[in-house]
């Protein structure tokens, strides 16, 4: 793997998934091809490091990854035999092709205006320790996804709204924090995921501890 300055591994712009980009940057997955079983195992392990030890079934991750590079017979066969190509996900069947958040552009760069727009959907959330921070619970995420789908009128597919359910609610499950008002995504955690390609430090500590 090629490393960038700062110790992170290089991540292709053709990998538009912020969660997978963080795993590649950390060296947990390769930027090119990885066996489906390894992708499923790594994602499931990372998920278990989240608050409350959330479970992402390996079989579900395996099934989703198996179609991510294409639905044609040749693409499906190549993925099954050679693995998921993480640097060829953009434009694939799971890519919303501009109907999503727009936070990452086609070059893999973060659009500051889109991050600012996301901030507008966040609300002050009380934490379990009595502190508070800007975050997004399921209600805010639904409003955000609905707004993203609405603004893509004329160039969206009906399936794009369904695909969003496999993004933000899953991030909420994996990276969310428990608070008196329910589980929420800390806004800063989301910003760091996109900008720095890193998982929350509390998750990294659990992974290092083998939890």
N, C-alpha and C positions, 0 to 999 in steps of 0.2 A: 504493500500500500504506500502511496505517496503521501508524505506529511506536509502540512502547511506550517508556517510560523505559529508558535504558541502551542505546538504539540498535537494539534488536531489533524486528522486525516482529511484529505481533499474529498469534497463531495460534488458530484456532477450536478450541473444545472438541470439535467433531465430527470432528476429525482425531485419531484415537487412535494413530497410528503414531509412535513417538518419533523415528525416523530422518527421516521426512518433516516432522515438526514442527520439527526442527533446520534443515532446508533452507528451510522457510518463514520461520522466525525470522531466518535469515541473509539473507533476500531472494533466495535462489536460485530459489525457486518461489513463485508467488502463493498466497494463502490461498484463492482461489476457483478458477477454472478455468484449466487450462493444457493446451495441445495435447499429445496423447500422445507425439508425437515429441520434444517438449522435455523432458517428464518422463523419458523413456527416456535421452535424451542427458545430462541433468543427473545422474541417478542413476549412470549408467555413469562419468561423469567423476569424481564424488565417490569412487566405489569405487576408481578407479585411484590415488587419493591415499593409499590405505591401505598398510600395510606389505607389501612384496612386490608392489605394484601389482596387486591382485586384479582379476579381470574379472567384471563382471556383464553378460551379453550384452544389448544394447539390445532385441533381438527378444523376449527373455524378459520384460524389464521392460515393454515395450510391451503384450505379451499379458496380463500380470497386471493392469496399469493399466486395460486396456480393459474389464475385468469388475468393477472395484472399486466402481463406483457402482450396480451392479445387473445382473441377468442377463436381465431382461425385454427384449423387442424394442425398446421405446421407450427404455429406459435405455441399452442397447447402442448404439442409433443416436445418441442425444444425446452419448454419450461419444466416439464416433467423429467426429462432426461438430463438436462444441463443446469437446471436451477433458475431461480428468479434473477432477472437482470435489472438491478436496482438503478443503473444509469440509463435505463430506457423505459421509464414509467410514464414520462410526460407524453401526452397524446394517446395513451393507452385507454382501455375500456373503463378504467376507474378514475381517469382524469376528467375533471368537470369542465375542462377546456374554456376557462374564463368565467364560468358561472359560479365560482366559489368566492372565497374571501378576497382574492387578489393581493394578498399580503406578499407573496413571492411572485416575482415576474418571471418571464421566460428565461432569463439569464441566471435565475436563482438568487437574485438580489431582493432585499426587503424594501417594499414601498412604504415609506414613512407615513404617507397620507392614509394608507389603508390601515396601518397600525393605530393611527390616531382615530380613525373611524371605529375600529374595534373598541377602543377605550370609551367611546361614547355609549356603548351598550353595557359597560361594566357598572356595577353598583357597589356601594360600601357593604362589605360582608363581615359579620362578626366571626372571629376565630374561636377555636376551642379554649385557647388560653386567655380569652378576654380582650385580646387586641382586635383590630379591624383593619381591613385592606380592601382595595378595589378588586372585584372578582366577578366571575360570571357563573351563575348557577344554571340549572337546566332551563328555567324560564327565559333568562337573558340569552342563552345560546339558541334557543328556538326562535326568539325574535330576530337574532342576528342572521341565522340561516334563512329565515323567511325573507328578510330584507335583501340578502344576497341573491336569492332566487328571483325575487321581484325585479331587481334592477337588471337582471339578465334577460328580461323579456325580449323576444325576437331572435335570440341566439341560444336559448337554453333548450335542454331536453327534459322531458318529464322525469327521467331517471336521475337527473342531477340532484334533485331535492332528496331523493332516497340515498344517493351516494354521500350526501352531507352527514347522514346519520352515522355513517361509518368513520367520520372524522371527529367532529367536535364532541359529541356525546361519549365517544371512546376515550378521547383525551381527558374528559371530565372523570371518567371511571378510573383511568390509570394515574393521572397527575393531580386529581382533585384533592381538596382538603375537606375534612369534616368540620362543620361549624354548627352552632345552635339553630341556624336557619336552613341547614341542609348542606349537601356537598357542593363545592364550588371550585372553579379554576381560578387560582390567583393570577391576576392580570400580569404581574411581573414575571411569573413563571412562564406564561405564554410568550411574552416579549423575549425572554431569554432563550426560549426554544427556537424561535424564528431567527433572532439576531445572532445569538452566540452558538446555536446548535448544541445546547446542553440541557440535560434533565435537571430537575430540582436537586439541590445538594442533599436533601434528606433522603432522596431515592438513591443517589450515588453512595451515600454512607451505608445504607442497608445492603446494597449490592457488594460493596467492599467487605462488609461483615459477613457476607454469605447468607443473608436472610432471604 
